[in-house]
Amino acid sequence: MANLYLTGSYSASSTGSLGYTVFFAGNDQNASFVGGAKRLVQVFSGSYNNKIALSSDPVWSGYTFLGWDTDASAAMLRYKPGDLFAENADVTLYAVWIQGDVTASGICGDNLFWYVDDAGTLTVSGTGAMYDYTVSSSGQPSAPWADLNVNAIVVGEGVTQIGQFAFWNIRGLTTPPTLPTTLKRIQDCAFTNCWDLSGILVLPEGLESIGMSAFASCEKLTTVYVGANVQSIEQNAFF
């Protein structure tokens, strides 16, 4: 097993007997790497601690490069520059793009990633459950977007669970989040202390459970519509 690090130039030094090729694909005819190459090839001949230091990210006018996916659809952010990448066979990594400007991004589930655009919209994309997060004794949430300027939330189709403390205390959130039809669970304290969240909240018909204090202290919400498939609403969910 060889360890590759997506960190930063197209050079690597390695020793050993294993050899394989890593391809970097821009993943769109309009995308290129600095220097004009559409695909970069780096051959490794080592078994441990090989490093790829990407000296330039792919570029595409009007889009932001987030990282790499192992699937040609580039629908999931699997690796960001700096992440440990382990492989022992030929592989192609495909560039993941988001239209417009992105201020921050990362991974928030085994098959989910997130990004915040320059307008302050936090988008969660992919499939499956979000990670659960925590809040420290001093009140600091561990969610990676906790200190960013977020004023809108879009949870994309395919997401099945919003994690514990995921959007806790996002003070800039004024309008109800956009939630997917695939959502099954909202974990404890997911939206607690979103004081300025106001208006009418419509929860998806397929939602099955709402955790304890999920929307606690969202005092400006005027109406909440809960679908017929909800099987459990925990204590203080809307208190």
NURO-260803 format. One record per residue: y, x, z of N, C-alpha, C in turn. Coordinates in steps of 0.2 Angstrom, whole numbers, plus 5000, padded with zeros to 4 digits. Example, Ala and Ser with C-alpha at 12.3 -4.5 7.8 and 13.67 -1.06 7.14 Angstrom:
BEGIN
497250665039497850625039498450665039;498950645035499550685036500050645039;
END
This chain:
BEGIN
499450045000500050005000500650045000;501150034995501750074995502350034997;502750065001503350035003503950054999;504249994997504850004993505449974996;506050004996506649984999507149964994;507349904994507849884989508549904992;508849964991509349984995509950004991;509850034985510450054982510450104976;510050164972510150194965509450194962;509550204956508950204952508550264952;508450304958508150364958507650354964;507150394964506650394970506250454970;506050484976505650534976505050514980;504450534977503850514981503250564979;502750554983502150594982501550554984;500950574981500350534982500050514975;499450474976499050464970499150394967;499450344971499550284968500050274963;499950244958500550234953500550164950;501250144950501350074947502050074945;502250014942502850014939503249954942;503849954943504249904946504749894940;504849824938505349804933505849764936;506449774934507049734937507349694931;507249634931507449594925508149554927;508649554923509249524924509149444924;508649424921508349354921508849304917;509349334913509649284909509949324903;510049304897510249334892510949364892;511349324897512049344898512149404903;511549414907511649464913511449534910;511749574913511549644912511649694918;511449754918511549794923512149844921;512449874925512949924923512749974919;513049984913512750024908512449984902;512349924903512149874898511449864897;511049894902510249884901510149814904;509649784900509449714902508849714906;508449774906507949784911507849854913;507749864919507749934922506949944924;506750004922506050024924506050084928;505650074934505650134938504850144940;504650204939503850214940503850254946;503350234950503250264957502550294957;502450354960501750384961501750404968;501750354972501650374979501350314983;501150324989500850274993501250254999;501750295001502150275007502850295006;503350245009504050265010504350285004;504150254998504550264992505250224993;505750244990506350204991506650194984;506950134983507350114977508050104980;508550144977509250134980509550114974;509750054973510050024968510850044967;510950084962511650104962512150054959;511850004956512249944953511849884953;512149834955511849764955511949734948;511449694945511649664939512249624939;512549614934513149574933513149524928;513449464930513549404925514149374926;514549374922515249344923515249264925;515549254930515549184933515049164938;514549214939514049204944514049264949;513649244955513549294960512849314961;512749374961512049404962511849404969;511249364971511049364978510549414980;510049424975509449464977508949454971;508349464974507749464969507149414971;506849384966506249344967505749374963;505149354965504549384962504249334956;504549274956504449224951504949224946;504749214939505249214934505749154935;505549104938506049044939506649064943;506549124947507149144951507449094956;507049044958507248994962507249004969;506949064971506949084978507149154980;507549164985507849224986507249264991;506849304988506349334992506549404995;507049444991507249504994507949514992;508349544998509049564997509049634997;509549664993509549734994509549765001;509149815002509049835009508449815013;508149755010507449735013506849775011;506449775015505749815014505349775009;505149805004504749774999504149814998;503549784999502849814999502449794993;502249834989501849814983501349874981;500749854978500349904976500049894969;500449854965500249844958500949834954;500849834948501449814944501749754946;502449754946502749694948503449684944;503649624943504349614940504749574945;505349604947505849564951506349534947;506449474948506949434944507649424948;508149434945508849424948508949344950;509149334956509349264958510149264958;510349214954511049204953511349134956;511949134958512249074960512949064956;513049014953513649004949514249004954;514749044952515349044957515349104961;515849104966515849154971515549134977;515149184980514749174986515049224991;515149194997515449245003514849275007;514349235008513749265012513149225010;512549255011511949225009511349265013;510749225013510149255016509549205016;509049225020508449185020508449145027;508249085026508249045032507549005033;507049025030506448995030505949035026;505249025027504849065023504949055015;505148995013505348985006505948955005;506448975010507148945009507648995009;508148985006508749035007509448995007;509949025009510548995010511149035007;511649005006512249035004512948995006;513449025007514148995008514549015002;514848964999515348984993516048994996;516449004991517149024993517548964995;517248904994517548834997517348815003;516848855006516648845013516048795013;515648785007515048745007514448785009;514048765014513448795015512848755012;512548795008511948765004511348795006;510848755008510148775009509648755003;509348805000508948784994508248814995;507748784992507048804992506548744994;506048764997505548714999505248735006;505148685010504848695016505348685022;505048715028505448705034505948765035;506548745038507048795040506748825046;506948885048506848925054507148885060;506948895066507248865072507648925074;508248905077508748955080508848935087;509248985090509348975098510148985099;510248965105510948975107510949015114;511349065114511249115120511649075126;511549105132511849085138512549085138;512849125134513549125133513849075127;513349035124513548985119513549015112;513249075111513249105104512649085100;512749045095512149025091511849085087;511149085086510849135082510849125074;511049065072511049045065511449095061;511249125055511649175052512249155049;512449095049513049065046513549045052;513349055058513649035064514449055064;514549115062515249135062515649135056;515349095051515649085044516149025044;516549025040516948965039516648915035;516348865038515948815035516248745036;516348705030516648645031516248585027;515748605024515248555021514548585021;514048545021513348565021512948525016;512548565012512148535007511448555008;510948515010510248535011509948505005;509648555001509348534994508748504995;508548474989507848434988507348494989;506848474992506248514994506248545001;506748535005506848555012506548495016;506048515020505648465024505948465031;506248515034506448515041507048555042;507548525046508148565048507948595055;508048655056507848695062508248675068;507948695073508348685080508948725080;509548695082510148725083510448755076;510148735071510348755064511148755063;511448695064512148685063512548665069;512248695075512548685081513348705081;513748665083514448685085514848715079;514648685073515048695067515748655067;516248685069516848645071517248625064;517148655059517448635053517148585049;516548565051516148515047516448445048;516748415043517148345044516748285041;516348305036516048245032515248255033;514848205033514148205034513848245029;513348285032512948325027512548295022;512448325016512048295011511348315012;510948265013510248275015509748255010;509148295009508648275004508248225005;507948195000507448135001506748165004;506648235003506048265006506048285013;506648275016506748285023506248245028;505848275032505448245037505648245044;505948305046506148315053506848345054;507148325059507748355061507648375068;507648445069507448465076507948465081;507848475087508248475093508948505092;509448475093510148505094510348535087;510048505081510248525075510948525073;511348465075512048455074512448445080;512148465086512548455092513248495092;513748455095514348485095514748495089;514548455084514948455077515548405079;516048425082516448375085516848335080;516948365074517448335069517048305064;516348305064515948265060516048185060;516348155055516548085055516248045049;516347985050516147935044515547905045;515147895040514547855040513947905038;513447915042512947955041512347915039;512047935033511447895030510947945030;510447935034509847975035509347965029;508948005027508447995021507947945023;507747905019507147855020506547885022;506347945020505747975022505748015028;506348015032506348055038505948025043;505548065047505048035052505248055059;505648105060505748115067506448145068;506848125074507448155075507448185082;507548245083507448285089508048265094;507848295100508348285106509048305105;509548265106510248295105510348315098;510048295093510048315086510848305084;511148245086511848235084512248225090;512048255096512448245102513148265101;513648235104514348255104514648255097;514348215092514648205086515048135086;515548135091515848075093516248035088;516448065082516848035077516447995072;515748005072515347965068515447895069;515547855064515647785065514947745065;514547765060513947725059513347775057;512747755059512147795057511647755054;511447765048510847725045510247765046;509747735049509047765050508547725047;508147765043507647725038507047705042;506647655039506147625042505547675044;505547735041504947775042505047825048;505547815051505647855057505147835063;504747885065504247865070504547885077;504947935078505247955084505947975084;506347945089507047975090507047995098;507148055098507148085105507748075109;507648095115508248075120508848105118;509448065119510148085117510248105110;509848085106509848105099510548095096;510848035098511548025095512048015101;511948045107512348035113512948085113;
END
